[in-house]
Amino acid sequence: MNSSSYNRSHSVAILGAPFSKGQKRRGVEHGPKAIRDAGLVERLSNLDYAVHDFGDLTFKHLEKDEHFMHVPFPRTVGRANQLLSGAVSGAVGAGHTCIMLGGDHSLAIGSVEGHAQQCPDLCLIWVDAHADVNTPLTSPSGNLHGQSVAFLLKDLQNKMPEVPGFSWMKPFLSARDLVYIGLRDVDPGEHIILKTLGIQYFSMRDIDRMGIQRVMEVTLDHLLARKRRPIHLSFDIDAFDPSLAPATGTPVNGGLTYREGIYVTEEIHNTGLLSVMDVVEVNPTLGATPEALEATTSLAVDVIASALGQTREGAHIAFPKIPEPKEDTELRL
């Protein structure tokens, strides 16, 4: 299939997912509003997209939701992801490029699953300080936002217990269809999973060593050399250095620079294959000052706009050619 079949060029759906139960810190449910308030819709409209903002999904709070092993809120997280999966599937099925605003990163379970309903051959680029590939048996915290990828991977099928709330889905992604960028805080259990399954990943050390241009070259070659197919980009704002994105729940020093993060999204845009993008873990309550929050939300908007074609050279829409002065507009002294 050629790239134009997947190039959903001029129609964008925005889906808000104000959800925080994949981890224990409140506030991340206010992420979608904060990113919208930073001017997302205007920015994308200026890029000449038809922007359809479908508003926020409404997530029900379950009264009875006991821990599973040491995993909190399993049924609540499972139900939220089932709802989100349907919404993402609907948006992609209608021909939109879908932007999912979180919320915590457990939401990627439903977002990628819903995308896969429409595009079963998708590949996944996970930009994050963390690998989020713990199972309930390896997770130090039990929090599901650190286990999202484990629910997606077929290769971990026999290593995952049946977590209540997730009977609606089964794993569908092969380890070879996933690449991580930006890792710098990987748990011991995750490390053995990455190595055993042979998952392609680029830690911050790899980025220091190779440079971001080479990292993206290898990433896209790994995922697209065999065939061009839709890309799901799951972008945790904590991939950036905390000096750039302070308003997030699990910051880790030594993250992506502004230029590295934007280069990642520019290169993904240039493939013409971006189909769904998640932007997660913006937590407005953790910005120590209004400036810290504004820095984080405006960075989120920049990353989304860049993934959808905003260039650092300037947009090439307003002036198709250099204007010439006409006789009657020339300045007369």
HUBELQUI-V834799 format. One record per backbone hydrogen bond with DSSP energy under -0.5 kcal/mol. CO is the residue of the C=O (numbers start at 1). NH is the residue of the N-H. Records with the same first field share a line. If there is no record, write none. Layout:
CO = NH + NH
This chain:
2 = 5
3 = 6 + 7
6 = 8
7 = 9
8 = 11
10 = 50
11 = 97
12 = 52
13 = 15 + 99
14 = 54
15 = 101
16 = 57
17 = 19 + 103
19 = 103 + 104
20 = 23
22 = 145
24 = 26
25 = 28
27 = 30 + 284
28 = 31
30 = 34
31 = 35
32 = 36
33 = 37
34 = 38
35 = 40
36 = 39 + 40
39 = 43
40 = 44
41 = 45
42 = 46
43 = 47
44 = 47 + 49
45 = 48
49 = 51
50 = 12 + 52
51 = 53
52 = 14 + 54
55 = 16
57 = 59
60 = 62
63 = 65
65 = 73
67 = 69
68 = 71
70 = 72
71 = 68 + 74
73 = 77
74 = 78
75 = 79
76 = 80
77 = 81
78 = 82
79 = 83
80 = 84
81 = 85
82 = 86
83 = 87
84 = 88
85 = 89
86 = 90
87 = 91
88 = 92
89 = 93
90 = 94
91 = 96
92 = 95
96 = 98
97 = 13
98 = 100 + 277
99 = 15 + 101
100 = 102 + 279
101 = 17
103 = 281
104 = 107
105 = 108
106 = 109
107 = 111
108 = 112
109 = 113
110 = 114
111 = 115
112 = 116
113 = 117
114 = 118
115 = 118 + 119
119 = 122
123 = 232
124 = 126 + 179
125 = 127 + 234
126 = 128 + 181
127 = 236
129 = 184 + 185
132 = 149 + 150
135 = 138 + 139
143 = 146
144 = 147
146 = 134
147 = 150 + 151
148 = 151 + 152
149 = 152 + 153
152 = 172 + 173
153 = 156
154 = 157
156 = 159 + 160
157 = 160
159 = 161
161 = 163
163 = 166
166 = 169
173 = 154 + 155
174 = 177
175 = 178
177 = 124
178 = 200
179 = 126
180 = 202
181 = 128
183 = 204
187 = 191
188 = 192
189 = 193
190 = 194
191 = 195
192 = 196
193 = 197
194 = 198 + 199
200 = 180
202 = 182 + 183
203 = 207
204 = 208
205 = 209
206 = 210
207 = 211
211 = 215
212 = 216
213 = 217
214 = 218
215 = 219
216 = 220
217 = 221
218 = 222
219 = 223
220 = 224
221 = 225
230 = 123
231 = 233 + 275 + 276
232 = 125 + 234
233 = 235 + 278
234 = 127 + 236
235 = 237 + 280
236 = 239
237 = 240
239 = 256
241 = 244 + 245
246 = 248
247 = 283
248 = 251
256 = 241
257 = 261
258 = 262
259 = 263
260 = 264
261 = 265
262 = 266
263 = 267
264 = 268
265 = 269
266 = 270
267 = 271
268 = 271 + 272 + 273
269 = 272
273 = 231
275 = 98
276 = 233
277 = 100
278 = 235
279 = 102
280 = 237
281 = 283
282 = 284
283 = 286
284 = 287
286 = 288
289 = 293
290 = 294
291 = 295
292 = 247 + 296
293 = 297
294 = 298
295 = 299
296 = 300
297 = 301
298 = 302
299 = 303
300 = 304
301 = 305
302 = 306
303 = 307
304 = 308
305 = 310
306 = 309
311 = 314
318 = 320
326 = 329 + 330
327 = 330
331 = 333
